[in-house]
């Protein structure tokens, strides 16, 4: 960017007279140009909140040596006798595995640090055909972990926090870049702050050569309140770990090292050497498919400190080291001899297993050799036991054949239940994901179809417009030929405007129809809709009614709800007696027949008592302690949609219970339609004629004419005494009519006296 002209002029050599004329103006111009030319300043780094650590008395500091015990390291770690120099093995395929080491002193409060320095990189010769080797080949992770957690810190471990040499911070199976890379000869320090008085409490920070390279990173919730031990995980390199009192690269503030920790802030991991100097090697002897590896898991829980030697352990180690496996790590055909499939020759041909069996006798630790087939045969068992000299190891055979213990049975049952639960959860998640996938596909398909219809519609409009234009041009040409081209321009314009307006109205109406059609085609999430939050049961969205899934039994139960609710309120209204609050349960059938002119049968609903019948619709009516039926709903309601909503809610709950295997929730309604009461059958017939004395007689035979009796119209009537004629035939069974989609009109039932008068022929 070129400087301003005024700035350029001020730098030129001018006569002294010009400088003396307007010195103030030139100074202002120079200041303005310099201000424009200044680059924006970089933001200042955050202020360092860490302060100098207070001096602690020597007698209050820990006395134990801070070091790495052999059981707290992986089998591929070789450490120096002094100086905490750690290196990894580099042959037989074990160079691809991470090595891990955890110090014996942890921090539970205060602020402390330790340092790590990469001394050398190891680059062993690899098979060019091995394509499964993880990258990068050289990597180190420095941080803190809890006692008993995995020695290999990384994304697969939850009991640790660490920084890796690529500049990433790893915690709780998550990896985020927070700092720059560090390489050989650079000293990195990891600072753990658990001081409650510090603003950086419960954080961990990384420093390189005494300079902060990352902001304080918060600890996960599961690590707060626990003792955290300095831990390193590395591969194909040699590192130096400084746990002493003085740092190699001092920080801008004084911070105490792990060796300088106070007794109240530190926790020492216990380590007891064997009394006779001999470590133990356990050889479990069991049968296949008899829970030998389940026993081994329980053995590790009860007696920690034993290193497992098995192919299962190699597979687990490879997974934690990030080595790719062709079929994944969940696919296991056998725990004793699992398939490898690493595409790394040394791991696939068993070289790493031979290296581990060679290194095991050289390390002072306890082992459990889990070779199910090898421990059963005397030859292989003796060969394996021969690797461990009797002068350094005590060899024990643990026979796990026969009746298992109660603890083993309990543990096995818990594992089986856990596996079934995990399988069920996985199937549920897969089913849910499949439903979501299908829904997304349906939405995309619908969108594509919509765009296709719009494209077709647009193409059709263009074709129509082109056709009309061609016809108009042809018409004008014919008019010009006939001498009619002198038509009034104003009329032609009006005609053209009218056509355009008509065309716009047609397009608008067609678009509205298309939008209405698309709205109708929209689907509604019917399963998750709030039943009692619906305003219109006839349209809950996309012209879908609430009762779209109603079956015959649902319509029947909705009718029962409405009838019993109406019966309870009608009886109270007609009686007008405070002492008679409602219909007694024993009289329900009588009053139901009196009001509705039809019988109420519990057999029709597949029940034995009326109490069970009322229990089916307790959301509408219920039985009090005095065995009186009362309604849950008000007598006067503006809308009767509540009965459809209650029925739909009951239907959903019933379907849920049936899905859970509760067959008692199934309704057992009879397939026969409900019949009218025998005493009312003749009255409900149609087609009767007025008799000469005010009575009625039917068109059927032998009906009693006139008087005070009723004749049946169309099919035979009743005798005067109220009995059936001999030629009476029961009505034919008819198909159940389609259920009504709206609630019936509310009509107040007749009073008891009026019903009695009508039965005697005195009322009209």
BELCORLIN-V372035 format. One record per backbone hydrogen bond with DSSP energy under -0.5 kcal/mol. CO is the residue of the C=O (numbers start at 1). NH is the residue of the N-H. Records with the same first field share a line. If there is no record, write none. Layout:
BEGIN
CO->NH, NH
END
This chain:
BEGIN
4->8
5->9
6->10
7->11
8->12
9->12
12->14
15->19
16->20
17->21
18->22
22->26
23->27
24->28
25->29
26->30
27->31
28->32
29->33
30->34
31->35
32->36
33->37
34->38
57->60
58->61
60->263
65->67
67->69, 104
69->72
70->73
72->102
74->77
76->89
78->87
84->86, 241
85->80
86->239
87->78
91->94
93->96
94->97
99->234
100->74
101->232
104->269
105->230
106->267
107->228
110->194
111->256
112->192
113->258
114->190
115->242
116->188
117->119, 240
118->185
120->238
127->130
129->131
132->324
137->139
139->235
140->165
141->233
142->163
143->231
144->161
145->229
146->149
151->153
154->157
157->173
159->146
160->172
161->144
162->170
163->142
164->167
165->182
167->178, 179
168->164, 170
169->176
170->162
171->174
174->171
176->169
183->186
186->118, 188
187->209
188->116
189->191, 207
190->114, 192
191->193, 205
192->112, 194
193->202, 203
194->110, 196
195->198
198->201
200->203
202->219
203->193
204->217
205->191
206->213, 214
207->189
208->211
211->208
217->204
220->223, 224
221->224
223->226
227->147
228->107
229->145
230->103
231->143
232->101
233->141
234->99
235->139
236->122
237->88
238->119, 120
239->86
240->117, 242
241->243
242->115
243->259
244->259
245->257
254->53
256->113
257->260
258->261
261->62
262->265, 266
265->108, 109
267->106
271->273
274->277
279->394
280->367
281->396
282->284, 369
283->398
284->286
285->400
287->290
291->295
292->296
293->297
294->298
295->299
296->300
297->301
298->302
299->303
303->306
305->366
307->368
308->310
309->370
310->314
311->315
312->316
313->317
314->318
315->319
316->320
317->321
318->323
319->322
325->328
330->332
341->326
343->131, 132
344->347, 348
345->349
346->351, 352
350->354
351->355
352->356
353->357
354->358
355->359
356->360
357->361
359->362
360->363
363->365
366->307
367->282
368->309, 370
369->284, 371
371->375
372->376
373->376, 377
377->381
378->382
379->383
380->384
381->385
382->386
384->387
385->388
387->389
389->392, 393
392->279
393->395
394->281
396->283, 398
397->399
398->285, 400
405->409
406->410
407->411
408->412
409->413
410->414
411->415
412->416
413->417
414->418
415->419
416->420
417->421
418->422
419->423
420->424
421->425
422->426
423->427
424->428
425->429
426->430
427->431
428->432
429->433
430->434
431->435
432->436
433->437
434->438
435->439
436->440
437->441
438->442
439->443
440->444
441->445
442->446
443->447
444->448
445->449
446->450
447->451
448->452
449->453
450->454
451->455
452->456
453->457
454->458
455->459
456->460
457->461
458->462
459->463
460->464
461->465
462->466
463->467
464->468
465->469
466->470
467->471
468->472
469->473
470->474
471->475
472->476
473->477
474->478
475->479
476->480
477->481
478->482
479->484, 485
480->483
484->487
488->492
489->493
490->494
491->495
492->496
493->497
494->498
495->499
496->500
497->501
498->502
499->503
500->504
501->505
502->506
503->507
504->508
505->509
506->510
507->511
508->512
509->513
510->514
511->515
512->516
513->517
514->518
515->519
516->520
517->521
518->522
519->522
524->526
525->528
526->529
529->531
530->533
531->534
536->539
537->546
541->544
543->545
544->540
545->548
547->550
551->555
552->556
553->557
554->558
555->559
556->560
557->561
558->562
559->563
560->564
561->565
562->566
563->567
564->568
565->569
566->570
567->571
568->572
569->573
570->574
571->575
572->576
577->580
579->581
583->629
584->587
585->588
587->591
588->592
589->593
590->594
591->595
592->596
593->597
599->601
601->605
602->605, 607
603->606
604->670
605->668
609->613
610->614
611->615
612->616
613->616
614->617
615->618
617->620, 621
620->632, 633
622->624, 630
624->627
627->585
628->624
629->583
630->622
635->637
640->643, 644
641->645
642->646
643->647
644->648
645->649
646->650
647->651
648->652
649->653
650->654
651->655
652->656
653->657
654->658
655->659
656->660
657->662
658->661
661->663
662->665
663->666
675->599
677->680, 681
678->681
680->684
682->685
689->697
691->694
695->691
697->689
700->703
701->717
706->709
709->696
710->718
712->700, 714, 716
717->725
718->704
719->722
723->719
725->728
745->747
751->755
752->756
753->757
754->758
755->759
756->760
757->760, 761, 762, 763
758->761
END
